[in-house]
């Protein structure tokens, strides 16, 4: 199924630059010559052949010029000596709904970004992009199931074969199963929340880091969406069950629920805690990326909490009463409510705003919608624990 979706991407959405040029040439608008007009004016066989030869020669010239100017570059000198920035390429995981879709829309609408919508459900993503009004020329939909490490590797291979440069990667997709009584597992046997939210994104980020290193874009960024629920230095982070990775014995054991606990800390399964623990891993991973690679690569590594998107589909597995009461509670009691559209713009800001290039930062927004550097909890900023999570995760995804 993944192979079919990947193939469909190539045939449906990935349009080579030469293809675009050829389509324009059929209209003859670039040449100021209409082959059909010449045919109407002169029906003689010899003259027609001469006209077609002249047309084809001029087509070849324009195509060669088009291909030459289509080569990606950070800056291209224009005729008046000014420089223009090429369109950036940003991958957003989980872009078929919620925060990911809103961010993809915000980026694509600028015309400055080509967004790769990396989604598990290809057709859902296609419908979502159309409904959101995202122009086809500014997005490509590609299949990615983060609950399968094989799918992650296949996605990376498909992306590389597209020939695009990669400038920004946004790890946004997430699974949240707060009412689950028993764990479910990924294709490799990891508890689903941690396996998808952390391990899938960890492998994706590690593999695509090599592509980002090659980018000539001025500001390359790797962004991981965190959560206030994983930060125990906040009121929301102290709502039971609280995030706690413990000594990582469950993670080291493979989270398979057989010879090891399905929970990172080795405790009893709790769906809500599994999600919060995965967010701590996300934020620790971002910091470890920063420590290991920022100075060497110049890539900005950041995490963020865009605010409480109380209406997001992330809560679809919660009890109906919660889904009913949570949005008005956030709107009128805590005043922390943020719409999907505004949250998407905040994520897009972390992708592209020149003022948010500082690496190793956990971004948040105040009540005036101004961004600021927020503080992570003691565990979510523990450098030694970040190193351990990194090393154990390398083994689990087959990188060590």
C-alpha positions in Angstrom: 0.0 0.0 0.0 2.8 2.4 0.9 4.5 1.6 -2.4 1.3 2.4 -4.3 0.9 5.7 -2.5 4.5 6.6 -3.2 4.1 5.8 -6.8 0.9 7.8 -6.9 2.8 10.8 -5.6 5.2 10.7 -8.5 2.5 10.5 -11.1 0.1 12.9 -9.6 1.9 15.6 -7.6 5.5 15.7 -8.5 5.7 17.8 -11.7 9.2 18.3 -13.2 10.2 21.7 -14.2 10.7 20.6 -17.8 7.1 19.3 -17.8 5.9 22.7 -16.8 7.9 24.3 -19.6 6.6 21.9 -22.2 3.0 22.6 -21.2 3.6 26.3 -21.7 5.2 25.7 -25.0 2.2 23.9 -26.3 0.4 27.2 -26.0 3.3 28.8 -27.8 3.0 31.9 -25.6 6.7 31.9 -24.8 7.7 31.9 -28.4 5.3 34.3 -30.0 4.7 31.6 -32.6 1.7 29.4 -33.1 2.3 26.2 -35.1 -1.4 25.8 -35.6 -1.5 29.3 -37.3 1.3 28.3 -39.6 -0.5 25.1 -40.6 -3.7 27.0 -41.4 -1.7 29.5 -43.5 0.4 27.1 -45.5 -0.8 23.5 -46.3 2.2 22.6 -48.5 4.1 19.6 -47.2 7.6 21.1 -47.7 6.6 24.4 -46.1 5.0 22.6 -43.2 8.1 20.6 -42.5 10.2 23.7 -42.5 7.9 25.5 -40.1 7.8 22.5 -37.7 11.6 22.3 -37.8 11.9 26.0 -37.0 9.4 25.6 -34.2 11.2 22.6 -32.7 14.5 24.4 -32.8 13.0 27.3 -30.9 11.3 24.9 -28.4 14.7 23.3 -27.7 16.3 26.6 -27.1 13.6 27.6 -24.6 13.7 24.2 -22.9 17.4 24.4 -22.4 17.1 27.9 -20.9 14.3 26.7 -18.6 16.3 23.7 -17.4 19.3 25.9 -16.7 17.3 28.4 -14.6 15.5 25.7 -12.7 18.6 24.5 -10.9 18.0 25.2 -7.2 20.3 27.9 -5.7 20.1 30.1 -2.6 20.4 33.3 -4.6 20.0 34.0 -8.3 21.2 37.4 -9.7 18.4 39.2 -11.6 19.0 41.5 -14.5 19.0 44.6 -12.3 21.6 43.1 -9.9 19.2 42.2 -7.1 19.1 38.7 -5.6 16.1 36.6 -5.1 15.7 33.6 -2.7 14.6 30.3 -4.1 11.4 28.6 -2.8 12.2 26.6 0.4 11.2 23.0 0.9 9.6 22.0 4.2 8.4 18.5 5.3 5.5 18.5 7.8 4.5 15.2 9.3 0.8 14.7 10.2 -0.2 17.5 7.8 -3.7 16.0 6.9 -5.4 17.7 9.9 -5.1 19.9 12.9 -1.8 21.8 13.6 0.0 20.2 10.7 -2.6 21.1 8.1 -2.9 24.7 9.5 0.9 25.1 9.4 1.1 23.6 5.8 -1.5 26.1 4.7 0.2 29.1 6.3 3.5 28.2 4.7 2.1 27.4 1.2 0.0 30.5 1.1 3.2 32.7 1.2 4.4 31.2 -2.1 7.8 31.0 -0.5 7.6 27.4 0.5 6.9 24.1 -1.1 5.4 21.9 1.6 5.8 18.1 1.6 2.7 16.9 3.5 3.9 13.6 5.0 0.8 11.7 6.0 -0.3 8.1 6.8 -3.6 8.5 4.9 -2.8 9.7 1.4 -6.4 10.3 0.3 -7.4 12.1 3.5 -4.4 14.4 3.0 -5.4 15.0 -0.6 -8.9 16.0 0.4 -7.6 18.1 3.3 -5.2 20.0 1.1 -8.0 20.7 -1.4 -10.4 21.8 1.3 -7.8 24.1 2.8 -7.2 25.7 -0.5 -3.5 24.8 -0.7 -2.3 25.3 -4.3 -1.1 22.1 -5.9 2.1 23.8 -7.1 3.0 24.6 -3.5 2.5 21.1 -2.0 3.3 17.5 -2.5 1.6 14.7 -0.6 3.7 11.7 0.3 2.9 8.6 2.3 4.5 8.2 5.7 3.4 5.9 8.5 5.5 6.7 11.6 4.4 3.6 13.3 6.5 1.6 10.8 10.2 2.1 10.6 10.2 0.5 7.1 7.7 3.2 6.0 10.0 5.9 7.4 12.9 4.5 5.4 10.8 4.2 2.3 9.6 7.8 2.7 13.2 9.0 2.9 14.1 7.1 -0.2 11.0 8.4 -2.1 11.8 12.0 -1.1 15.4 11.7 -2.2 14.4 10.3 -5.6 12.2 13.4 -6.0 15.4 15.4 -6.4 14.3 18.2 -4.0 16.5 19.9 -1.5 15.4 19.7 2.1 15.5 22.9 4.1 13.2 22.4 7.1 11.7 19.3 8.8 8.8 19.6 11.1 8.0 16.6 13.4 4.4 17.2 14.2 2.4 14.0 13.9 1.2 12.4 17.2 -0.9 9.6 18.6 -2.8 10.2 21.8 -4.7 7.4 23.5 -5.8 8.7 26.9 -8.6 6.2 27.5 -6.7 3.0 26.4 -6.7 0.3 29.0 -4.3 -1.9 27.1 -1.3 -0.9 25.0 -1.3 -1.3 21.2 1.9 -1.6 19.2 3.8 -0.4 16.1 4.9 -2.7 13.3 8.2 -3.3 15.2 6.5 -4.0 18.5 6.9 -0.7 20.3 4.1 0.8 22.4 2.2 2.9 19.8 2.4 6.4 21.3 6.1 6.4 22.0 6.8 4.3 18.9 5.1 6.8 16.7 5.6 10.2 18.4 9.2 9.6 19.4 10.9 6.6 17.7 9.4 7.2 14.3 10.3 10.8 14.3 13.8 10.0 15.7 14.6 7.8 12.8 13.1 10.2 10.3 15.1 13.1 11.7 18.4 11.2 11.9 18.1 10.0 8.2 17.0 13.4 6.8 19.7 15.3 8.8 22.1 14.3 6.0 19.8 15.9 3.4 19.5 19.1 5.4 23.3 19.3 5.7 23.5 19.5 1.9 20.9 22.3 1.7 22.1 25.7 0.5 19.2 27.5 2.1 20.2 30.4 4.5 18.2 29.1 7.5 17.9 25.4 7.9 15.7 24.1 10.7 14.6 20.9 12.4 11.5 21.5 14.6 9.8 19.1 17.0 6.4 19.9 18.4 6.5 19.5 22.2 3.7 19.8 24.7 3.0 21.6 27.9 1.6 18.3 29.3 5.1 16.9 29.3 6.5 19.9 31.3 6.0 19.3 35.0 7.1 22.9 35.8 3.6 24.0 34.6 0.1 23.6 36.0 -1.0 21.5 33.1 2.1 19.4 33.4 1.1 18.5 37.0 -2.3 17.1 36.0 -2.1 13.3 36.8 -0.6 11.1 35.4 2.6 13.2 35.2 5.3 12.5 32.7 8.2 10.6 34.1 10.8 8.6 32.2 12.4 7.1 35.3 15.6 5.1 34.5 14.4 4.3 31.0 14.2 0.5 31.8 11.0 0.1 29.7 12.5 1.9 26.7 15.7 -0.1 26.9 13.7 -3.3 27.0 11.9 -2.4 23.8 8.5 -1.2 25.1 7.0 -4.5 23.9 4.9 -5.4 26.9 6.2 -9.0 26.9 9.7 -9.2 28.5 9.5 -5.5 29.1 7.0 -2.9 30.2 5.2 -1.0 27.4 6.0 2.2 29.4 9.3 4.0 29.2 9.8 4.0 33.0 8.9 0.3 33.3 5.6 1.0 35.1 2.0 -0.1 34.4 0.5 1.0 31.1 -1.3 4.4 31.1 -2.3 5.8 27.7 -2.2 9.4 28.8 1.2 9.1 30.5 2.6 7.3 27.4 1.8 10.4 25.3 3.3 12.8 27.9 6.4 10.7 28.1 6.8 10.7 24.3 6.6 14.5 24.4 9.4 14.6 26.9 11.4 12.4 24.6 10.7 14.8 21.7 12.0 17.8 23.7 15.1 15.9 24.9 15.8 14.8 21.4 15.7 18.3 20.1 18.2 19.4 22.7 20.5 16.5 21.9 20.4 17.3 18.2 21.4 20.9 19.2 24.3 19.7 21.3 25.6 17.3 18.7 25.0 19.0 15.4 24.2 22.8 15.6 27.8 24.1 15.7 28.9 21.7 12.9 25.9 22.2 10.6 24.5 25.6 11.4 21.0 23.9 11.5 18.6 25.4 14.0 17.0 22.8 16.3 13.9 23.9 18.2 10.8 22.6 19.9 7.6 24.5 20.6 4.3 24.5 22.3 1.9 26.6 20.1 -0.9 26.8 22.8 -3.9 24.7 23.7 -5.7 23.7 20.5 -8.7 22.4 22.4 -10.6 21.5 19.2 -7.9 19.5 17.6 -8.5 15.9 16.4 -5.7 14.8 18.7 -8.5 14.5 21.4 -10.7 12.3 19.2 -10.0 9.2 21.4 -10.9 11.1 24.6 -14.3 10.6 26.3 -17.2 12.6 24.8 -17.8 14.7 27.9 -14.1 15.9 27.8 -14.4 16.8 24.1 -17.6 18.7 24.9 -16.3 20.7 27.9 -12.6 21.2 27.2 -12.9 23.9 24.5 -15.2 26.2 26.5 -13.1 25.6 29.6 -10.0 26.7 27.8 -11.8 29.7 26.2 -13.5 31.1 29.2 -11.8 29.8 32.3 -8.0 29.4 31.6 -8.1 31.8 28.6 -5.5 29.5 27.0 -7.5 28.5 23.9 -5.8 28.8 20.6 -7.5 28.1 17.2 -5.9 25.6 14.8 -5.4 28.5 12.4 -3.5 30.6 14.9 -1.5 27.7 16.1 -0.6 26.8 12.5 0.7 30.4 12.0 2.8 30.1 15.1 4.4 26.8 13.9 5.0 28.5 10.5 6.6 31.3 12.3 9.1 28.9 13.9 9.8 27.5 10.4 10.4 30.8 8.6 10.7 33.9 10.9 14.2 35.3 10.7 14.0 36.4 14.3 13.5 32.7 15.5 16.8 31.3 14.4 18.2 30.6 17.8 18.9 26.9 18.3 18.2 24.8 21.3 15.1 26.8 22.2 11.6 25.8 23.4 9.3 28.4 21.9 6.0 29.5 23.5 3.6 32.4 23.1 2.2 34.8 25.6 -1.4 36.2 25.8 -0.4 38.9 23.3 0.6 36.2 20.8 4.3 37.2 21.1 6.8 34.4 21.0 9.3 33.9 23.8 11.9 31.4 25.0 10.1 29.2 27.5 11.7 27.0 30.2 11.6 23.3 30.1 11.1 21.2 33.2 14.1 19.6 35.0 13.5 16.3 33.4 12.8 17.7 29.9 16.1 19.6 30.0 18.3 16.9 31.7 21.4 16.6 29.4 22.4 13.2 30.7 18.9 11.8 30.2 18.8 13.3 26.7 22.1 11.4 25.9 20.6 8.1 27.3 17.4 8.5 25.4 19.4 9.2 22.2 21.6 6.1 22.6 18.8 3.7 23.5 16.7 5.1 20.6 19.6 4.6 18.2 19.6 0.9 19.1 15.8 0.5 18.8 15.6 2.0 15.4 18.6 0.1 14.0 21.1 3.0 13.8 23.6 1.5 16.4 
